[in-house]
Amino acid sequence: MKGLLQRVRGARVEVAGEVVGAIDQGLLVLVAVEPDDTRGSADKLLHKLLNYRVFSDPEGKMNLSLADVDGGLLLVSQFTLAADTKSGLRPSFSTAAPPALGEELFDYLLAKAQQLHGKVASGRFGADMQVHLVNDGPVTFLLQT
């Protein structure tokens, strides 16, 4: 499972002009599920998302986690993040999970996040989404389980 984590001052996801998920300060995470991923993979990714230290402490060092700053978490499914881009000029999606598994594990990740963290929003699985964000830093990390 991959999560492209972006520290944001604010972010929102729209589907057909309607805002379906939004946060203020926090993390926007684009999530890709791969064929061998399990609920254990989702649990590991969520642990990293809630505890990865990407927010500045009073000295300006990245020592604080999402939990420490009580920030929002916006999860957005993005199968293209799992693409194989090693050769050629067209991405291959054979490394992405089938849609049914992707949706099952994304929904599991979202439900667990909502249980463990108070401020969680999401996009809509499989929808044509427009993602708006103000990247803070910019700070962006690719997390893998």
PyMOL commands that set and color helices and strands:
alter all, ss='L'
color gray80, all
select helices_A, chain A and resi 39-51+66-69+79-82+99-116
alter helices_A, ss='H'
color red, helices_A
select strands_A, chain A and resi 2-15+18-23+26-32+55-56+62-64+72-77+120-122+129-144
alter strands_A, ss='S'
color yellow, strands_A
deselect
rebuild
show_as cartoon
